[in-house]
Amino acid sequence: MKEGFDKLKLADEKLVVLLNDGDEEAFEILYDRYAKPVFNFFYMKLNSKEKAEDFLQNLFVKLIEKGSQFDEQEVFRIWFYTLAHNQCKNEYRTLSRSRVEYTNVEDNRLVNNWESSSERIDSSIFSEHLTLALNKLNDDQKSSFLLRFKYNFSMKEISEVLECSEGTTKSRLFYALRQLAKELKEFNPY
Amino acid sequence: MQNIDKALRKLSKGEMELLTPEEKTLLVDNLESTELNDFKEIIIQLTEANDDLEPDSRLKTELLQQFNKTK
């Protein structure tokens, strides 16, 4: 019991070392720390719960099989999200090809919902609009936005995950925010 | 103003690599502008609201079984 309590306090990087030695509890702690946020990262990028679960499973299988490739001097969170982002790349290209049709259908449905709603802002409609607005961003812009504002990554950390310069990250983020501001302007209370 | 419009045009075409250092600085300086900050707060609230989703609990069991087989 005491051993388990101590492991809960360990940094991710130490847990990966234990995991590589076959420590089940270390794996379980890392799963508990990362499964939900990474699942939501996948979900917001892929728009499918089923795919998000498949991707999450694949990601943790990679951790089991390739955890030994992790260098203890690296930051696990960055390493793990880099794997997650790369895993999405091919899938996102396929999604992008069908995005226009999907977006048009969804836009009409949402406009109808919005017009028939009362004057108060419905948070679920609000949230759906955000999802649609995010879908209009490209993969790198979307990742930059989610990592910065949902997962509190620094500009430097985002640049490492997306393997680009900080200047590029800032530019992508600026563009993403500007696009989202434009898409969501009807919700601006100011 | 013209410079930032030029930089934004490059961004809208996805030509980020063509941005000059001056244009990047200009964009970064404007990143925290009041207008965008207002929206940022809304967006943050919304993204947090989506955090309720949980993966299927069976996934953890499956992965633990796989872990024990592999290690």
Boltz contact constraints between the chains, C-beta under 6 A:
constraints:
  - contact:
      token1: [A, 22]
      token2: [B, 71]
      max_distance: 6.0
  - contact:
      token1: [A, 27]
      token2: [B, 67]
      max_distance: 6.0
  - contact:
      token1: [A, 31]
      token2: [B, 60]
      max_distance: 6.0
  - contact:
      token1: [A, 35]
      token2: [B, 55]
      max_distance: 6.0
  - contact:
      token1: [A, 39]
      token2: [B, 55]
      max_distance: 6.0
  - contact:
      token1: [A, 40]
      token2: [B, 51]
      max_distance: 6.0
  - contact:
      token1: [A, 40]
      token2: [B, 53]
      max_distance: 6.0
  - contact:
      token1: [A, 43]
      token2: [B, 53]
      max_distance: 6.0
  - contact:
      token1: [A, 53]
      token2: [B, 55]
      max_distance: 6.0
  - contact:
      token1: [A, 53]
      token2: [B, 56]
      max_distance: 6.0
  - contact:
      token1: [A, 56]
      token2: [B, 55]
      max_distance: 6.0
  - contact:
      token1: [A, 57]
      token2: [B, 59]
      max_distance: 6.0
  - contact:
      token1: [A, 60]
      token2: [B, 63]
      max_distance: 6.0
  - contact:
      token1: [A, 64]
      token2: [B, 67]
      max_distance: 6.0
  - contact:
      token1: [A, 64]
      token2: [B, 70]
      max_distance: 6.0
  - contact:
      token1: [A, 127]
      token2: [B, 46]
      max_distance: 6.0
  - contact:
      token1: [A, 127]
      token2: [B, 49]
      max_distance: 6.0
  - contact:
      token1: [A, 130]
      token2: [B, 46]
      max_distance: 6.0
  - contact:
      token1: [A, 149]
      token2: [B, 44]
      max_distance: 6.0
  - contact:
      token1: [A, 150]
      token2: [B, 47]
      max_distance: 6.0
  - contact:
      token1: [A, 167]
      token2: [B, 24]
      max_distance: 6.0
  - contact:
      token1: [A, 168]
      token2: [B, 16]
      max_distance: 6.0
  - contact:
      token1: [A, 170]
      token2: [B, 28]
      max_distance: 6.0
  - contact:
      token1: [A, 171]
      token2: [B, 16]
      max_distance: 6.0
  - contact:
      token1: [A, 171]
      token2: [B, 19]
      max_distance: 6.0
  - contact:
      token1: [A, 171]
      token2: [B, 24]
      max_distance: 6.0
  - contact:
      token1: [A, 171]
      token2: [B, 27]
      max_distance: 6.0
  - contact:
      token1: [A, 174]
      token2: [B, 27]
      max_distance: 6.0
  - contact:
      token1: [A, 174]
      token2: [B, 31]
      max_distance: 6.0
  - contact:
      token1: [A, 175]
      token2: [B, 11]
      max_distance: 6.0
  - contact:
      token1: [A, 177]
      token2: [B, 36]
      max_distance: 6.0
  - contact:
      token1: [A, 180]
      token2: [B, 43]
      max_distance: 6.0
  - contact:
      token1: [A, 181]
      token2: [B, 36]
      max_distance: 6.0
  - contact:
      token1: [A, 181]
      token2: [B, 39]
      max_distance: 6.0
  - contact:
      token1: [A, 190]
      token2: [B, 38]
      max_distance: 6.0
